[in-house]
Amino acid sequence: MYIVHVFVQVKPEFIEPFVAATMKNAMASCQEPGIARFDVLQEEGSPDRFVLVEVYRTKDDPARHKETGHYQQWRDAVEVMCAFPRTKKVYANVFPGEKGWD
């Protein structure tokens, strides 16, 4: 598994449109064969901060994801909504095992 956490801080006036665009992207992303999980988390107490938890089956799947129309639409739509450029961290899976993600 290849796990990416994407950290996003949104301009306060764009919280609702960001959530709508991100939910649309997340739902479409979950249909991709290379994505085992796609979570959207909003920080409690700081509603302008989000974490996207993207669990890919292989290291090649993030590149495939970025080629999809729904990702490209999301990327272009939210660029102006972000207070700062998005950042990410990549993690290796420890638990559950790969079968635990199905």
FIPA-309010 format. One record per residue: residue number from 1; x, y, z of N, C-alpha, C in turn. Coordinates in steps of 0.05 Angstrom, whole numbers, plus 5000, padded with zeros to 4 digits. Layout:
<recs>
<rec pos="NUM" n_xx="X" n_yy="Y" n_zz="Z" ca_xx="X" ca_yy="Y" ca_zz="Z" c_xx="X" c_yy="Y" c_zz="Z"/>
...
</recs>
This chain:
<recs>
<rec pos="1" n_xx="5017" n_yy="4976" n_zz="5000" ca_xx="5000" ca_yy="5000" ca_zz="5000" c_xx="5018" c_yy="5025" c_zz="5000"/>
<rec pos="2" n_xx="5008" n_yy="5046" n_zz="4988" ca_xx="5022" ca_yy="5071" ca_zz="4986" c_xx="5003" c_yy="5092" c_zz="4996"/>
<rec pos="3" n_xx="5009" n_yy="5104" n_zz="5018" ca_xx="4990" ca_yy="5122" ca_zz="5032" c_xx="5000" c_yy="5151" c_zz="5032"/>
<rec pos="4" n_xx="4983" n_yy="5169" n_zz="5023" ca_xx="4990" ca_yy="5197" ca_zz="5021" c_xx="4970" c_yy="5213" c_zz="5038"/>
<rec pos="5" n_xx="4981" n_yy="5230" n_zz="5054" ca_xx="4965" ca_yy="5250" ca_zz="5069" c_xx="4970" c_yy="5277" c_zz="5056"/>
<rec pos="6" n_xx="4949" n_yy="5289" n_zz="5046" ca_xx="4951" ca_yy="5316" ca_zz="5034" c_xx="4939" c_yy="5336" c_zz="5054"/>
<rec pos="7" n_xx="4954" n_yy="5356" n_zz="5060" ca_xx="4946" ca_yy="5376" ca_zz="5080" c_xx="4938" c_yy="5402" c_zz="5065"/>
<rec pos="8" n_xx="4914" n_yy="5412" n_zz="5071" ca_xx="4903" ca_yy="5435" ca_zz="5057" c_xx="4892" c_yy="5455" c_zz="5077"/>
<rec pos="9" n_xx="4900" n_yy="5480" n_zz="5074" ca_xx="4887" ca_yy="5501" ca_zz="5089" c_xx="4872" c_yy="5519" c_zz="5069"/>
<rec pos="10" n_xx="4846" n_yy="5522" n_zz="5073" ca_xx="4829" ca_yy="5536" ca_zz="5054" c_xx="4823" c_yy="5564" c_zz="5065"/>
<rec pos="11" n_xx="4820" n_yy="5582" n_zz="5047" ca_xx="4811" ca_yy="5609" ca_zz="5055" c_xx="4783" c_yy="5606" c_zz="5067"/>
<rec pos="12" n_xx="4778" n_yy="5620" n_zz="5089" ca_xx="4752" ca_yy="5616" ca_zz="5103" c_xx="4727" c_yy="5619" c_zz="5085"/>
<rec pos="13" n_xx="4728" n_yy="5637" n_zz="5067" ca_xx="4704" ca_yy="5641" ca_zz="5050" c_xx="4700" c_yy="5619" c_zz="5029"/>
<rec pos="14" n_xx="4719" n_yy="5600" n_zz="5027" ca_xx="4717" ca_yy="5578" ca_zz="5008" c_xx="4712" c_yy="5551" c_zz="5021"/>
<rec pos="15" n_xx="4707" n_yy="5550" n_zz="5047" ca_xx="4704" ca_yy="5524" ca_zz="5060" c_xx="4682" c_yy="5507" c_zz="5047"/>
<rec pos="16" n_xx="4658" n_yy="5518" n_zz="5044" ca_xx="4636" ca_yy="5503" ca_zz="5033" c_xx="4642" c_yy="5494" c_zz="5004"/>
<rec pos="17" n_xx="4651" n_yy="5512" n_zz="4986" ca_xx="4657" ca_yy="5503" ca_zz="4959" c_xx="4680" c_yy="5483" c_zz="4958"/>
<rec pos="18" n_xx="4699" n_yy="5486" n_zz="4976" ca_xx="4721" ca_yy="5466" ca_zz="4977" c_xx="4710" c_yy="5439" c_zz="4984"/>
<rec pos="19" n_xx="4693" n_yy="5438" n_zz="5005" ca_xx="4682" ca_yy="5412" ca_zz="5013" c_xx="4666" c_yy="5400" c_zz="4990"/>
<rec pos="20" n_xx="4650" n_yy="5415" n_zz="4976" ca_xx="4634" ca_yy="5405" ca_zz="4954" c_xx="4652" c_yy="5394" c_zz="4932"/>
<rec pos="21" n_xx="4672" n_yy="5409" n_zz="4924" ca_xx="4690" ca_yy="5400" ca_zz="4903" c_xx="4706" c_yy="5375" c_zz="4911"/>
<rec pos="22" n_xx="4714" n_yy="5375" n_zz="4936" ca_xx="4730" ca_yy="5353" ca_zz="4946" c_xx="4714" c_yy="5327" c_zz="4949"/>
<rec pos="23" n_xx="4689" n_yy="5330" n_zz="4958" ca_xx="4671" ca_yy="5307" ca_zz="4960" c_xx="4667" c_yy="5294" c_zz="4932"/>
<rec pos="24" n_xx="4662" n_yy="5311" n_zz="4912" ca_xx="4658" ca_yy="5302" ca_zz="4885" c_xx="4683" c_yy="5286" c_zz="4875"/>
<rec pos="25" n_xx="4707" n_yy="5297" n_zz="4880" ca_xx="4732" ca_yy="5284" ca_zz="4873" c_xx="4735" c_yy="5258" c_zz="4888"/>
<rec pos="26" n_xx="4730" n_yy="5258" n_zz="4914" ca_xx="4734" ca_yy="5235" ca_zz="4931" c_xx="4715" c_yy="5212" c_zz="4922"/>
<rec pos="27" n_xx="4690" n_yy="5218" n_zz="4916" ca_xx="4672" ca_yy="5197" ca_zz="4907" c_xx="4680" c_yy="5185" c_zz="4881"/>
<rec pos="28" n_xx="4689" n_yy="5201" n_zz="4862" ca_xx="4699" ca_yy="5191" ca_zz="4837" c_xx="4725" c_yy="5175" c_zz="4840"/>
<rec pos="29" n_xx="4742" n_yy="5185" n_zz="4858" ca_xx="4768" ca_yy="5171" ca_zz="4863" c_xx="4763" c_yy="5143" c_zz="4874"/>
<rec pos="30" n_xx="4743" n_yy="5140" n_zz="4891" ca_xx="4738" ca_yy="5114" ca_zz="4903" c_xx="4730" c_yy="5093" c_zz="4882"/>
<rec pos="31" n_xx="4723" n_yy="5102" n_zz="4858" ca_xx="4716" ca_yy="5084" ca_zz="4836" c_xx="4741" c_yy="5074" c_zz="4821"/>
<rec pos="32" n_xx="4764" n_yy="5087" n_zz="4826" ca_xx="4788" ca_yy="5079" ca_zz="4812" c_xx="4799" c_yy="5052" c_zz="4823"/>
<rec pos="33" n_xx="4807" n_yy="5034" n_zz="4806" ca_xx="4817" ca_yy="5008" ca_zz="4816" c_xx="4842" c_yy="5010" c_zz="4833"/>
<rec pos="34" n_xx="4857" n_yy="5031" n_zz="4829" ca_xx="4882" ca_yy="5033" ca_zz="4845" c_xx="4879" c_yy="5047" c_zz="4872"/>
<rec pos="35" n_xx="4855" n_yy="5055" n_zz="4878" ca_xx="4851" ca_yy="5069" ca_zz="4904" c_xx="4835" c_yy="5050" c_zz="4923"/>
<rec pos="36" n_xx="4847" n_yy="5045" n_zz="4946" ca_xx="4835" ca_yy="5028" ca_zz="4966" c_xx="4817" c_yy="5044" c_zz="4985"/>
<rec pos="37" n_xx="4825" n_yy="5070" n_zz="4988" ca_xx="4810" ca_yy="5087" ca_zz="5007" c_xx="4816" c_yy="5116" c_zz="5001"/>
<rec pos="38" n_xx="4797" n_yy="5133" n_zz="5005" ca_xx="4801" ca_yy="5162" ca_zz="5000" c_xx="4784" c_yy="5176" c_zz="5021"/>
<rec pos="39" n_xx="4797" n_yy="5186" n_zz="5042" ca_xx="4782" ca_yy="5199" ca_zz="5064" c_xx="4786" c_yy="5230" c_zz="5063"/>
<rec pos="40" n_xx="4766" n_yy="5244" n_zz="5070" ca_xx="4768" ca_yy="5273" ca_zz="5072" c_xx="4762" c_yy="5280" c_zz="5101"/>
<rec pos="41" n_xx="4782" n_yy="5293" n_zz="5115" ca_xx="4779" ca_yy="5299" ca_zz="5143" c_xx="4781" c_yy="5330" c_zz="5146"/>
<rec pos="42" n_xx="4764" n_yy="5340" n_zz="5164" ca_xx="4764" ca_yy="5369" ca_zz="5170" c_xx="4773" c_yy="5372" c_zz="5199"/>
<rec pos="43" n_xx="4792" n_yy="5389" n_zz="5204" ca_xx="4803" ca_yy="5392" ca_zz="5232" c_xx="4782" c_yy="5404" c_zz="5251"/>
<rec pos="44" n_xx="4778" n_yy="5391" n_zz="5273" ca_xx="4760" ca_yy="5401" ca_zz="5293" c_xx="4772" c_yy="5426" c_zz="5306"/>
<rec pos="45" n_xx="4757" n_yy="5448" n_zz="5307" ca_xx="4767" ca_yy="5473" ca_zz="5318" c_xx="4780" c_yy="5491" c_zz="5298"/>
<rec pos="46" n_xx="4788" n_yy="5481" n_zz="5275" ca_xx="4799" ca_yy="5496" ca_zz="5253" c_xx="4787" c_yy="5487" c_zz="5227"/>
<rec pos="47" n_xx="4762" n_yy="5495" n_zz="5222" ca_xx="4747" ca_yy="5485" ca_zz="5199" c_xx="4759" c_yy="5491" c_zz="5172"/>
<rec pos="48" n_xx="4779" n_yy="5508" n_zz="5171" ca_xx="4792" ca_yy="5514" ca_zz="5146" c_xx="4815" c_yy="5495" c_zz="5139"/>
<rec pos="49" n_xx="4820" n_yy="5476" n_zz="5156" ca_xx="4842" ca_yy="5457" ca_zz="5152" c_xx="4832" c_yy="5429" c_zz="5147"/>
<rec pos="50" n_xx="4843" n_yy="5417" n_zz="5127" ca_xx="4834" ca_yy="5390" ca_zz="5118" c_xx="4858" c_yy="5372" c_zz="5114"/>
<rec pos="51" n_xx="4853" n_yy="5346" n_zz="5116" ca_xx="4872" ca_yy="5326" ca_zz="5109" c_xx="4858" c_yy="5306" c_zz="5091"/>
<rec pos="52" n_xx="4870" n_yy="5301" n_zz="5068" ca_xx="4860" ca_yy="5280" ca_zz="5050" c_xx="4877" c_yy="5256" c_zz="5054"/>
<rec pos="53" n_xx="4865" n_yy="5233" n_zz="5061" ca_xx="4880" ca_yy="5209" ca_zz="5065" c_xx="4875" c_yy="5191" c_zz="5041"/>
<rec pos="54" n_xx="4895" n_yy="5187" n_zz="5025" ca_xx="4893" ca_yy="5173" ca_zz="5000" c_xx="4909" c_yy="5147" c_zz="5002"/>
<rec pos="55" n_xx="4895" n_yy="5124" n_zz="5000" ca_xx="4909" ca_yy="5098" ca_zz="5003" c_xx="4908" c_yy="5085" c_zz="4975"/>
<rec pos="56" n_xx="4932" n_yy="5083" n_zz="4964" ca_xx="4935" ca_yy="5071" ca_zz="4937" c_xx="4945" c_yy="5043" c_zz="4940"/>
<rec pos="57" n_xx="4939" n_yy="5026" n_zz="4920" ca_xx="4948" ca_yy="4998" ca_zz="4920" c_xx="4977" c_yy="4995" c_zz="4913"/>
<rec pos="58" n_xx="4987" n_yy="5013" n_zz="4895" ca_xx="5015" ca_yy="5012" ca_zz="4887" c_xx="5026" c_yy="5040" c_zz="4886"/>
<rec pos="59" n_xx="5053" n_yy="5042" n_zz="4883" ca_xx="5066" ca_yy="5068" ca_zz="4881" c_xx="5060" c_yy="5082" c_zz="4854"/>
<rec pos="60" n_xx="5050" n_yy="5066" n_zz="4835" ca_xx="5044" ca_yy="5077" ca_zz="4808" c_xx="5016" c_yy="5089" c_zz="4807"/>
<rec pos="61" n_xx="4999" n_yy="5082" n_zz="4826" ca_xx="4971" ca_yy="5091" ca_zz="4825" c_xx="4967" c_yy="5121" c_zz="4829"/>
<rec pos="62" n_xx="4983" n_yy="5135" n_zz="4846" ca_xx="4979" ca_yy="5164" ca_zz="4848" c_xx="4982" c_yy="5178" c_zz="4821"/>
<rec pos="63" n_xx="5001" n_yy="5169" n_zz="4805" ca_xx="5005" ca_yy="5182" ca_zz="4778" c_xx="4980" c_yy="5177" c_zz="4761"/>
<rec pos="64" n_xx="4969" n_yy="5153" n_zz="4762" ca_xx="4945" ca_yy="5147" ca_zz="4746" c_xx="4922" c_yy="5164" c_zz="4756"/>
<rec pos="65" n_xx="4920" n_yy="5167" n_zz="4782" ca_xx="4899" ca_yy="5184" ca_zz="4794" c_xx="4900" c_yy="5213" c_zz="4783"/>
<rec pos="66" n_xx="4925" n_yy="5223" n_zz="4781" ca_xx="4929" ca_yy="5251" ca_zz="4773" c_xx="4922" c_yy="5254" c_zz="4743"/>
<rec pos="67" n_xx="4920" n_yy="5233" n_zz="4728" ca_xx="4913" ca_yy="5234" ca_zz="4700" c_xx="4882" c_yy="5235" c_zz="4695"/>
<rec pos="68" n_xx="4867" n_yy="5230" n_zz="4716" ca_xx="4838" ca_yy="5229" ca_zz="4713" c_xx="4826" c_yy="5257" c_zz="4710"/>
<rec pos="69" n_xx="4804" n_yy="5259" n_zz="4696" ca_xx="4790" ca_yy="5284" ca_zz="4692" c_xx="4780" c_yy="5295" c_zz="4719"/>
<rec pos="70" n_xx="4769" n_yy="5278" n_zz="4736" ca_xx="4758" ca_yy="5288" ca_zz="4761" c_xx="4780" c_yy="5300" c_zz="4779"/>
<rec pos="71" n_xx="4803" n_yy="5288" n_zz="4779" ca_xx="4825" ca_yy="5299" ca_zz="4795" c_xx="4833" c_yy="5326" c_zz="4783"/>
<rec pos="72" n_xx="4837" n_yy="5328" n_zz="4757" ca_xx="4845" ca_yy="5352" ca_zz="4744" c_xx="4825" c_yy="5375" c_zz="4748"/>
<rec pos="73" n_xx="4799" n_yy="5368" n_zz="4747" ca_xx="4778" ca_yy="5388" ca_zz="4753" c_xx="4781" c_yy="5398" c_zz="4781"/>
<rec pos="74" n_xx="4784" n_yy="5379" n_zz="4800" ca_xx="4787" ca_yy="5387" ca_zz="4829" c_xx="4811" c_yy="5404" c_zz="4833"/>
<rec pos="75" n_xx="4834" n_yy="5396" n_zz="4822" ca_xx="4859" ca_yy="5411" ca_zz="4825" c_xx="4856" c_yy="5440" c_zz="4816"/>
<rec pos="76" n_xx="4844" n_yy="5443" n_zz="4792" ca_xx="4841" ca_yy="5470" ca_zz="4781" c_xx="4821" c_yy="5486" c_zz="4797"/>
<rec pos="77" n_xx="4799" n_yy="5474" n_zz="4806" ca_xx="4778" ca_yy="5488" ca_zz="4821" c_xx="4788" c_yy="5497" c_zz="4848"/>
<rec pos="78" n_xx="4803" n_yy="5481" n_zz="4862" ca_xx="4811" ca_yy="5488" ca_zz="4890" c_xx="4836" c_yy="5505" c_zz="4892"/>
<rec pos="79" n_xx="4850" n_yy="5507" n_zz="4870" ca_xx="4875" ca_yy="5523" ca_zz="4872" c_xx="4871" c_yy="5551" c_zz="4883"/>
<rec pos="80" n_xx="4850" n_yy="5564" n_zz="4874" ca_xx="4845" ca_yy="5592" ca_zz="4884" c_xx="4833" c_yy="5592" c_zz="4912"/>
<rec pos="81" n_xx="4823" n_yy="5569" n_zz="4921" ca_xx="4810" ca_yy="5567" ca_zz="4947" c_xx="4831" c_yy="5563" c_zz="4970"/>
<rec pos="82" n_xx="4855" n_yy="5554" n_zz="4963" ca_xx="4875" ca_yy="5548" ca_zz="4983" c_xx="4889" c_yy="5573" c_zz="4993"/>
<rec pos="83" n_xx="4892" n_yy="5574" n_zz="5020" ca_xx="4907" ca_yy="5596" ca_zz="5032" c_xx="4937" c_yy="5593" c_zz="5027"/>
<rec pos="84" n_xx="4946" n_yy="5568" n_zz="5025" ca_xx="4974" ca_yy="5562" ca_zz="5020" c_xx="4975" c_yy="5538" c_zz="5001"/>
<rec pos="85" n_xx="4998" n_yy="5534" n_zz="4988" ca_xx="5000" ca_yy="5510" ca_zz="4971" c_xx="4996" c_yy="5485" c_zz="4988"/>
<rec pos="86" n_xx="4983" n_yy="5465" n_zz="4976" ca_xx="4980" ca_yy="5439" ca_zz="4989" c_xx="5006" c_yy="5426" c_zz="4995"/>
<rec pos="87" n_xx="5008" n_yy="5411" n_zz="5017" ca_xx="5032" ca_yy="5396" ca_zz="5023" c_xx="5023" c_yy="5367" c_zz="5026"/>
<rec pos="88" n_xx="5043" n_yy="5349" n_zz="5026" ca_xx="5036" ca_yy="5321" ca_zz="5029" c_xx="5059" c_yy="5306" c_zz="5044"/>
<rec pos="89" n_xx="5051" n_yy="5284" n_zz="5056" ca_xx="5070" ca_yy="5265" ca_zz="5067" c_xx="5062" c_yy="5238" c_zz="5058"/>
<rec pos="90" n_xx="5082" n_yy="5221" n_zz="5054" ca_xx="5078" ca_yy="5194" ca_zz="5044" c_xx="5084" c_yy="5174" c_zz="5067"/>
<rec pos="91" n_xx="5067" n_yy="5154" n_zz="5070" ca_xx="5070" ca_yy="5135" ca_zz="5092" c_xx="5071" c_yy="5107" c_zz="5081"/>
<rec pos="92" n_xx="5084" n_yy="5089" n_zz="5096" ca_xx="5084" ca_yy="5061" ca_zz="5091" c_xx="5063" c_yy="5048" c_zz="5109"/>
<rec pos="93" n_xx="5049" n_yy="5029" n_zz="5099" ca_xx="5029" ca_yy="5015" ca_zz="5115" c_xx="5042" c_yy="4996" c_zz="5135"/>
<rec pos="94" n_xx="5032" n_yy="4997" n_zz="5160" ca_xx="5040" ca_yy="4978" ca_zz="5181" c_xx="5017" c_yy="4960" c_zz="5188"/>
<rec pos="95" n_xx="4994" n_yy="4971" n_zz="5194" ca_xx="4970" ca_yy="4956" ca_zz="5202" c_xx="4946" c_yy="4971" c_zz="5193"/>
<rec pos="96" n_xx="4925" n_yy="4959" n_zz="5182" ca_xx="4922" ca_yy="4931" ca_zz="5177" c_xx="4938" c_yy="4922" c_zz="5153"/>
<rec pos="97" n_xx="4941" n_yy="4897" n_zz="5149" ca_xx="4954" ca_yy="4886" ca_zz="5125" c_xx="4939" c_yy="4894" c_zz="5100"/>
<rec pos="98" n_xx="4950" n_yy="4888" n_zz="5078" ca_xx="4937" ca_yy="4896" ca_zz="5053" c_xx="4909" c_yy="4886" c_zz="5050"/>
<rec pos="99" n_xx="4903" n_yy="4862" n_zz="5059" ca_xx="4875" ca_yy="4852" ca_zz="5057" c_xx="4856" c_yy="4867" c_zz="5075"/>
<rec pos="100" n_xx="4866" n_yy="4881" n_zz="5095" ca_xx="4850" ca_yy="4897" ca_zz="5113" c_xx="4838" c_yy="4922" c_zz="5100"/>
<rec pos="101" n_xx="4848" n_yy="4929" n_zz="5077" ca_xx="4839" ca_yy="4953" ca_zz="5063" c_xx="4816" c_yy="4947" c_zz="5043"/>
<rec pos="102" n_xx="4810" n_yy="4922" n_zz="5039" ca_xx="4789" ca_yy="4915" ca_zz="5020" c_xx="4762" c_yy="4917" c_zz="5033"/>
</recs>
